[in-house]
Amino acid sequence: MATPARGKARVKVVKNNKTGRTKKVSYGQKGAKIGAKGSARQKSYCARSAGQMKKFPKAAKNPNSALRLSRKRWKC
């Protein structure tokens, strides 16, 4: 089992189908709680991360990027 990078809470191991190589993607702040659906924290995070999706289109297109994995976890 892979361990997250320092300061990160979660990790997902992604395999590249073309090359067969694996990559570890660490995401999420260690110790932070995810807000409940419809809470002010959740709405605020989703609004902030929507701006990141516009600023970083390459990460927005990749379903295994830390940004997309975090948004999925927050239910954005």
PDB file as gemmi writes it, atoms N, CA and C in Angstrom:
CRYST1    1.000    1.000    1.000  90.00  90.00  90.00 P 1                      
ATOM      1  N   MET A   1       0.846  -1.183   0.000  1.00  0.00           N  
ATOM      2  CA  MET A   1       0.000   0.000   0.000  1.00  0.00           C  
ATOM      3  C   MET A   1       0.892   1.247   0.000  1.00  0.00           C  
ATOM      4  N   ALA A   2       0.558   2.185  -0.852  1.00  0.00           N  
ATOM      5  CA  ALA A   2       1.339   3.413  -0.982  1.00  0.00           C  
ATOM      6  C   ALA A   2       1.008   4.367   0.154  1.00  0.00           C  
ATOM      7  N   THR A   3       2.001   5.120   0.568  1.00  0.00           N  
ATOM      8  CA  THR A   3       1.783   6.124   1.599  1.00  0.00           C  
ATOM      9  C   THR A   3       1.800   7.505   0.954  1.00  0.00           C  
ATOM     10  N   PRO A   4       0.973   8.426   1.445  1.00  0.00           N  
ATOM     11  CA  PRO A   4       0.934   9.765   0.868  1.00  0.00           C  
ATOM     12  C   PRO A   4       2.230  10.533   1.107  1.00  0.00           C  
ATOM     13  N   ALA A   5       2.464  11.515   0.271  1.00  0.00           N  
ATOM     14  CA  ALA A   5       3.624  12.391   0.448  1.00  0.00           C  
ATOM     15  C   ALA A   5       3.465  13.179   1.740  1.00  0.00           C  
ATOM     16  N   ARG A   6       4.547  13.741   2.221  1.00  0.00           N  
ATOM     17  CA  ARG A   6       4.531  14.482   3.482  1.00  0.00           C  
ATOM     18  C   ARG A   6       3.543  15.649   3.420  1.00  0.00           C  
ATOM     19  N   GLY A   7       2.662  15.724   4.412  1.00  0.00           N  
ATOM     20  CA  GLY A   7       1.680  16.800   4.478  1.00  0.00           C  
ATOM     21  C   GLY A   7       0.391  16.510   3.728  1.00  0.00           C  
ATOM     22  N   LYS A   8       0.307  15.362   3.070  1.00  0.00           N  
ATOM     23  CA  LYS A   8      -0.892  15.015   2.314  1.00  0.00           C  
ATOM     24  C   LYS A   8      -1.659  13.906   3.021  1.00  0.00           C  
ATOM     25  N   ALA A   9      -2.968  13.842   2.784  1.00  0.00           N  
ATOM     26  CA  ALA A   9      -3.814  12.909   3.503  1.00  0.00           C  
ATOM     27  C   ALA A   9      -4.057  11.601   2.756  1.00  0.00           C  
ATOM     28  N   ARG A  10      -4.210  11.685   1.446  1.00  0.00           N  
ATOM     29  CA  ARG A  10      -4.600  10.503   0.680  1.00  0.00           C  
ATOM     30  C   ARG A  10      -3.658  10.261  -0.489  1.00  0.00           C  
ATOM     31  N   VAL A  11      -3.726   9.051  -1.022  1.00  0.00           N  
ATOM     32  CA  VAL A  11      -2.887   8.706  -2.167  1.00  0.00           C  
ATOM     33  C   VAL A  11      -3.670   7.768  -3.082  1.00  0.00           C  
ATOM     34  N   LYS A  12      -3.454   7.921  -4.384  1.00  0.00           N  
ATOM     35  CA  LYS A  12      -4.039   7.013  -5.366  1.00  0.00           C  
ATOM     36  C   LYS A  12      -2.925   6.602  -6.316  1.00  0.00           C  
ATOM     37  N   VAL A  13      -2.806   5.301  -6.555  1.00  0.00           N  
ATOM     38  CA  VAL A  13      -1.798   4.789  -7.476  1.00  0.00           C  
ATOM     39  C   VAL A  13      -2.465   4.631  -8.838  1.00  0.00           C  
ATOM     40  N   VAL A  14      -1.886   5.290  -9.834  1.00  0.00           N  
ATOM     41  CA  VAL A  14      -2.451   5.320 -11.178  1.00  0.00           C  
ATOM     42  C   VAL A  14      -1.507   4.594 -12.127  1.00  0.00           C  
ATOM     43  N   LYS A  15      -2.068   3.749 -12.994  1.00  0.00           N  
ATOM     44  CA  LYS A  15      -1.254   3.008 -13.958  1.00  0.00           C  
ATOM     45  C   LYS A  15      -1.472   3.586 -15.354  1.00  0.00           C  
ATOM     46  N   ASN A  16      -0.381   3.825 -16.066  1.00  0.00           N  
ATOM     47  CA  ASN A  16      -0.434   4.280 -17.444  1.00  0.00           C  
ATOM     48  C   ASN A  16      -0.602   3.060 -18.341  1.00  0.00           C  
ATOM     49  N   ASN A  17      -1.713   2.999 -19.062  1.00  0.00           N  
ATOM     50  CA  ASN A  17      -1.994   1.821 -19.894  1.00  0.00           C  
ATOM     51  C   ASN A  17      -1.024   1.662 -21.051  1.00  0.00           C  
ATOM     52  N   LYS A  18      -0.503   2.765 -21.571  1.00  0.00           N  
ATOM     53  CA  LYS A  18       0.404   2.695 -22.718  1.00  0.00           C  
ATOM     54  C   LYS A  18       1.776   2.145 -22.327  1.00  0.00           C  
ATOM     55  N   THR A  19       2.327   2.650 -21.209  1.00  0.00           N  
ATOM     56  CA  THR A  19       3.676   2.249 -20.824  1.00  0.00           C  
ATOM     57  C   THR A  19       3.703   1.182 -19.743  1.00  0.00           C  
ATOM     58  N   GLY A  20       2.630   1.057 -18.969  1.00  0.00           N  
ATOM     59  CA  GLY A  20       2.588   0.093 -17.880  1.00  0.00           C  
ATOM     60  C   GLY A  20       3.189   0.617 -16.582  1.00  0.00           C  
ATOM     61  N   ARG A  21       3.673   1.852 -16.599  1.00  0.00           N  
ATOM     62  CA  ARG A  21       4.267   2.429 -15.398  1.00  0.00           C  
ATOM     63  C   ARG A  21       3.190   2.905 -14.431  1.00  0.00           C  
ATOM     64  N   THR A  22       3.533   2.902 -13.148  1.00  0.00           N  
ATOM     65  CA  THR A  22       2.611   3.396 -12.134  1.00  0.00           C  
ATOM     66  C   THR A  22       3.114   4.721 -11.581  1.00  0.00           C  
ATOM     67  N   LYS A  23       2.170   5.537 -11.121  1.00  0.00           N  
ATOM     68  CA  LYS A  23       2.484   6.850 -10.585  1.00  0.00           C  
ATOM     69  C   LYS A  23       1.653   7.053  -9.325  1.00  0.00           C  
ATOM     70  N   LYS A  24       2.255   7.629  -8.303  1.00  0.00           N  
ATOM     71  CA  LYS A  24       1.571   7.885  -7.044  1.00  0.00           C  
ATOM     72  C   LYS A  24       1.101   9.339  -7.024  1.00  0.00           C  
ATOM     73  N   VAL A  25      -0.204   9.560  -6.836  1.00  0.00           N  
ATOM     74  CA  VAL A  25      -0.764  10.909  -6.768  1.00  0.00           C  
ATOM     75  C   VAL A  25      -1.233  11.138  -5.338  1.00  0.00           C  
ATOM     76  N   SER A  26      -0.581  12.057  -4.631  1.00  0.00           N  
ATOM     77  CA  SER A  26      -0.962  12.409  -3.266  1.00  0.00           C  
ATOM     78  C   SER A  26      -1.789  13.679  -3.311  1.00  0.00           C  
ATOM     79  N   TYR A  27      -2.841  13.720  -2.511  1.00  0.00           N  
ATOM     80  CA  TYR A  27      -3.712  14.894  -2.515  1.00  0.00           C  
ATOM     81  C   TYR A  27      -4.400  15.044  -1.165  1.00  0.00           C  
ATOM     82  N   GLY A  28      -4.953  16.223  -0.911  1.00  0.00           N  
ATOM     83  CA  GLY A  28      -5.693  16.497   0.318  1.00  0.00           C  
ATOM     84  C   GLY A  28      -4.785  16.901   1.459  1.00  0.00           C  
ATOM     85  N   GLN A  29      -5.237  17.863   2.242  1.00  0.00           N  
ATOM     86  CA  GLN A  29      -4.454  18.337   3.372  1.00  0.00           C  
ATOM     87  C   GLN A  29      -4.593  17.383   4.547  1.00  0.00           C  
ATOM     88  N   LYS A  30      -3.468  17.036   5.133  1.00  0.00           N  
ATOM     89  CA  LYS A  30      -3.456  16.118   6.267  1.00  0.00           C  
ATOM     90  C   LYS A  30      -4.163  16.779   7.450  1.00  0.00           C  
ATOM     91  N   GLY A  31      -5.067  16.054   8.087  1.00  0.00           N  
ATOM     92  CA  GLY A  31      -5.762  16.554   9.269  1.00  0.00           C  
ATOM     93  C   GLY A  31      -6.995  17.383   8.967  1.00  0.00           C  
ATOM     94  N   ALA A  32      -7.260  17.719   7.709  1.00  0.00           N  
ATOM     95  CA  ALA A  32      -8.417  18.537   7.360  1.00  0.00           C  
ATOM     96  C   ALA A  32      -9.661  17.661   7.220  1.00  0.00           C  
ATOM     97  N   LYS A  33     -10.776  18.192   7.637  1.00  0.00           N  
ATOM     98  CA  LYS A  33     -12.046  17.480   7.519  1.00  0.00           C  
ATOM     99  C   LYS A  33     -12.771  17.971   6.269  1.00  0.00           C  
ATOM    100  N   ILE A  34     -13.457  17.071   5.603  1.00  0.00           N  
ATOM    101  CA  ILE A  34     -14.238  17.435   4.424  1.00  0.00           C  
ATOM    102  C   ILE A  34     -15.614  17.880   4.883  1.00  0.00           C  
ATOM    103  N   GLY A  35     -16.076  19.003   4.336  1.00  0.00           N  
ATOM    104  CA  GLY A  35     -17.355  19.574   4.738  1.00  0.00           C  
ATOM    105  C   GLY A  35     -18.539  18.734   4.284  1.00  0.00           C  
ATOM    106  N   ALA A  36     -19.641  18.864   5.006  1.00  0.00           N  
ATOM    107  CA  ALA A  36     -20.865  18.150   4.665  1.00  0.00           C  
ATOM    108  C   ALA A  36     -21.468  18.744   3.395  1.00  0.00           C  
ATOM    109  N   LYS A  37     -22.247  17.949   2.681  1.00  0.00           N  
ATOM    110  CA  LYS A  37     -22.879  18.397   1.437  1.00  0.00           C  
ATOM    111  C   LYS A  37     -23.782  19.595   1.723  1.00  0.00           C  
ATOM    112  N   GLY A  38     -23.561  20.671   1.007  1.00  0.00           N  
ATOM    113  CA  GLY A  38     -24.377  21.877   1.164  1.00  0.00           C  
ATOM    114  C   GLY A  38     -23.880  22.841   2.222  1.00  0.00           C  
ATOM    115  N   SER A  39     -22.789  22.491   2.915  1.00  0.00           N  
ATOM    116  CA  SER A  39     -22.272  23.383   3.956  1.00  0.00           C  
ATOM    117  C   SER A  39     -21.538  24.555   3.319  1.00  0.00           C  
ATOM    118  N   ALA A  40     -21.309  25.591   4.092  1.00  0.00           N  
ATOM    119  CA  ALA A  40     -20.612  26.771   3.596  1.00  0.00           C  
ATOM    120  C   ALA A  40     -19.176  26.431   3.217  1.00  0.00           C  
ATOM    121  N   ARG A  41     -18.533  25.554   3.992  1.00  0.00           N  
ATOM    122  CA  ARG A  41     -17.151  25.149   3.684  1.00  0.00           C  
ATOM    123  C   ARG A  41     -17.083  24.433   2.349  1.00  0.00           C  
ATOM    124  N   GLN A  42     -18.052  23.548   2.106  1.00  0.00           N  
ATOM    125  CA  GLN A  42     -18.060  22.797   0.862  1.00  0.00           C  
ATOM    126  C   GLN A  42     -18.303  23.720  -0.328  1.00  0.00           C  
ATOM    127  N   LYS A  43     -19.235  24.639  -0.201  1.00  0.00           N  
ATOM    128  CA  LYS A  43     -19.522  25.579  -1.287  1.00  0.00           C  
ATOM    129  C   LYS A  43     -18.317  26.463  -1.562  1.00  0.00           C  
ATOM    130  N   SER A  44     -17.635  26.890  -0.508  1.00  0.00           N  
ATOM    131  CA  SER A  44     -16.464  27.743  -0.654  1.00  0.00           C  
ATOM    132  C   SER A  44     -15.334  26.988  -1.345  1.00  0.00           C  
ATOM    133  N   TYR A  45     -15.082  25.750  -0.933  1.00  0.00           N  
ATOM    134  CA  TYR A  45     -14.028  24.952  -1.559  1.00  0.00           C  
ATOM    135  C   TYR A  45     -14.329  24.721  -3.038  1.00  0.00           C  
ATOM    136  N   CYS A  46     -15.572  24.372  -3.341  1.00  0.00           N  
ATOM    137  CA  CYS A  46     -15.932  24.096  -4.733  1.00  0.00           C  
ATOM    138  C   CYS A  46     -15.773  25.345  -5.600  1.00  0.00           C  
ATOM    139  N   ALA A  47     -16.105  26.500  -5.061  1.00  0.00           N  
ATOM    140  CA  ALA A  47     -15.939  27.745  -5.815  1.00  0.00           C  
ATOM    141  C   ALA A  47     -14.458  28.047  -6.049  1.00  0.00           C  
ATOM    142  N   ARG A  48     -13.630  27.867  -5.022  1.00  0.00           N  
ATOM    143  CA  ARG A  48     -12.190  28.105  -5.164  1.00  0.00           C  
ATOM    144  C   ARG A  48     -11.569  27.141  -6.163  1.00  0.00           C  
ATOM    145  N   SER A  49     -11.929  25.870  -6.057  1.00  0.00           N  
ATOM    146  CA  SER A  49     -11.314  24.880  -6.929  1.00  0.00           C  
ATOM    147  C   SER A  49     -11.826  25.000  -8.364  1.00  0.00           C  
ATOM    148  N   ALA A  50     -13.011  25.573  -8.559  1.00  0.00           N  
ATOM    149  CA  ALA A  50     -13.499  25.821  -9.916  1.00  0.00           C  
ATOM    150  C   ALA A  50     -12.591  26.834 -10.605  1.00  0.00           C  
ATOM    151  N   GLY A  51     -12.090  27.800  -9.858  1.00  0.00           N  
ATOM    152  CA  GLY A  51     -11.139  28.763 -10.403  1.00  0.00           C  
ATOM    153  C   GLY A  51      -9.827  28.089 -10.767  1.00  0.00           C  
ATOM    154  N   GLN A  52      -9.410  27.112  -9.977  1.00  0.00           N  
ATOM    155  CA  GLN A  52      -8.192  26.371 -10.283  1.00  0.00           C  
ATOM    156  C   GLN A  52      -8.371  25.541 -11.554  1.00  0.00           C  
ATOM    157  N   MET A  53      -9.595  25.048 -11.779  1.00  0.00           N  
ATOM    158  CA  MET A  53      -9.864  24.275 -12.993  1.00  0.00           C  
ATOM    159  C   MET A  53      -9.684  25.157 -14.229  1.00  0.00           C  
ATOM    160  N   LYS A  54     -10.063  26.434 -14.122  1.00  0.00           N  
ATOM    161  CA  LYS A  54      -9.897  27.354 -15.241  1.00  0.00           C  
ATOM    162  C   LYS A  54      -8.434  27.747 -15.410  1.00  0.00           C  
ATOM    163  N   LYS A  55      -7.732  27.912 -14.304  1.00  0.00           N  
ATOM    164  CA  LYS A  55      -6.346  28.353 -14.350  1.00  0.00           C  
ATOM    165  C   LYS A  55      -5.404  27.259 -14.849  1.00  0.00           C  
ATOM    166  N   PHE A  56      -5.719  26.021 -14.532  1.00  0.00           N  
ATOM    167  CA  PHE A  56      -4.873  24.886 -14.908  1.00  0.00           C  
ATOM    168  C   PHE A  56      -5.670  23.892 -15.757  1.00  0.00           C  
ATOM    169  N   PRO A  57      -5.856  24.182 -17.051  1.00  0.00           N  
ATOM    170  CA  PRO A  57      -6.686  23.305 -17.892  1.00  0.00           C  
ATOM    171  C   PRO A  57      -6.121  21.898 -18.059  1.00  0.00           C  
ATOM    172  N   LYS A  58      -4.798  21.749 -17.993  1.00  0.00           N  
ATOM    173  CA  LYS A  58      -4.204  20.412 -18.131  1.00  0.00           C  
ATOM    174  C   LYS A  58      -4.629  19.523 -16.959  1.00  0.00           C  
ATOM    175  N   ALA A  59      -4.614  20.069 -15.748  1.00  0.00           N  
ATOM    176  CA  ALA A  59      -5.045  19.311 -14.570  1.00  0.00           C  
ATOM    177  C   ALA A  59      -6.554  19.077 -14.604  1.00  0.00           C  
ATOM    178  N   ALA A  60      -7.287  20.021 -15.172  1.00  0.00           N  
ATOM    179  CA  ALA A  60      -8.740  19.891 -15.245  1.00  0.00           C  
ATOM    180  C   ALA A  60      -9.160  18.752 -16.175  1.00  0.00           C  
ATOM    181  N   LYS A  61      -8.367  18.494 -17.217  1.00  0.00           N  
ATOM    182  CA  LYS A  61      -8.695  17.430 -18.168  1.00  0.00           C  
ATOM    183  C   LYS A  61      -8.301  16.048 -17.660  1.00  0.00           C  
ATOM    184  N   ASN A  62      -7.308  15.981 -16.780  1.00  0.00           N  
ATOM    185  CA  ASN A  62      -6.794  14.706 -16.289  1.00  0.00           C  
ATOM    186  C   ASN A  62      -7.632  14.213 -15.103  1.00  0.00           C  
ATOM    187  N   PRO A  63      -8.352  13.085 -15.232  1.00  0.00           N  
ATOM    188  CA  PRO A  63      -9.189  12.612 -14.119  1.00  0.00           C  
ATOM    189  C   PRO A  63      -8.384  12.114 -12.918  1.00  0.00           C  
ATOM    190  N   ASN A  64      -7.079  11.898 -13.095  1.00  0.00           N  
ATOM    191  CA  ASN A  64      -6.253  11.419 -11.990  1.00  0.00           C  
ATOM    192  C   ASN A  64      -5.372  12.506 -11.397  1.00  0.00           C  
ATOM    193  N   SER A  65      -5.650  13.775 -11.697  1.00  0.00           N  
ATOM    194  CA  SER A  65      -4.871  14.857 -11.107  1.00  0.00           C  
ATOM    195  C   SER A  65      -5.331  15.066  -9.668  1.00  0.00           C  
ATOM    196  N   ALA A  66      -4.467  15.652  -8.863  1.00  0.00           N  
ATOM    197  CA  ALA A  66      -4.799  15.903  -7.462  1.00  0.00           C  
ATOM    198  C   ALA A  66      -6.016  16.816  -7.354  1.00  0.00           C  
ATOM    199  N   LEU A  67      -6.125  17.775  -8.258  1.00  0.00           N  
ATOM    200  CA  LEU A  67      -7.263  18.698  -8.255  1.00  0.00           C  
ATOM    201  C   LEU A  67      -8.575  17.950  -8.476  1.00  0.00           C  
ATOM    202  N   ARG A  68      -8.618  17.106  -9.473  1.00  0.00           N  
ATOM    203  CA  ARG A  68      -9.852  16.367  -9.773  1.00  0.00           C  
ATOM    204  C   ARG A  68     -10.189  15.356  -8.683  1.00  0.00           C  
ATOM    205  N   LEU A  69      -9.172  14.708  -8.120  1.00  0.00           N  
ATOM    206  CA  LEU A  69      -9.424  13.743  -7.044  1.00  0.00           C  
ATOM    207  C   LEU A  69      -9.974  14.439  -5.805  1.00  0.00           C  
ATOM    208  N   SER A  70      -9.462  15.625  -5.491  1.00  0.00           N  
ATOM    209  CA  SER A  70      -9.945  16.385  -4.340  1.00  0.00           C  
ATOM    210  C   SER A  70     -11.372  16.857  -4.559  1.00  0.00           C  
ATOM    211  N   ARG A  71     -11.661  17.354  -5.760  1.00  0.00           N  
ATOM    212  CA  ARG A  71     -13.021  17.813  -6.061  1.00  0.00           C  
ATOM    213  C   ARG A  71     -14.020  16.652  -5.978  1.00  0.00           C  
ATOM    214  N   LYS A  72     -13.591  15.479  -6.404  1.00  0.00           N  
ATOM    215  CA  LYS A  72     -14.461  14.299  -6.330  1.00  0.00           C  
ATOM    216  C   LYS A  72     -14.752  13.951  -4.863  1.00  0.00           C  
ATOM    217  N   ARG A  73     -13.718  14.037  -4.048  1.00  0.00           N  
ATOM    218  CA  ARG A  73     -13.865  13.726  -2.623  1.00  0.00           C  
ATOM    219  C   ARG A  73     -14.794  14.725  -1.925  1.00  0.00           C  
ATOM    220  N   TRP A  74     -14.742  15.984  -2.359  1.00  0.00           N  
ATOM    221  CA  TRP A  74     -15.583  17.040  -1.797  1.00  0.00           C  
ATOM    222  C   TRP A  74     -16.985  17.041  -2.424  1.00  0.00           C  
ATOM    223  N   LYS A  75     -17.207  16.205  -3.429  1.00  0.00           N  
ATOM    224  CA  LYS A  75     -18.491  16.107  -4.138  1.00  0.00           C  
ATOM    225  C   LYS A  75     -18.834  17.415  -4.843  1.00  0.00           C  
ATOM    226  N   CYS A  76     -17.861  17.962  -5.578  1.00  0.00           N  
ATOM    227  CA  CYS A  76     -18.078  19.190  -6.355  1.00  0.00           C  
ATOM    228  C   CYS A  76     -18.582  18.843  -7.740  1.00  0.00           C  
TER     229      CYS A  76                                                      
END                                                                             
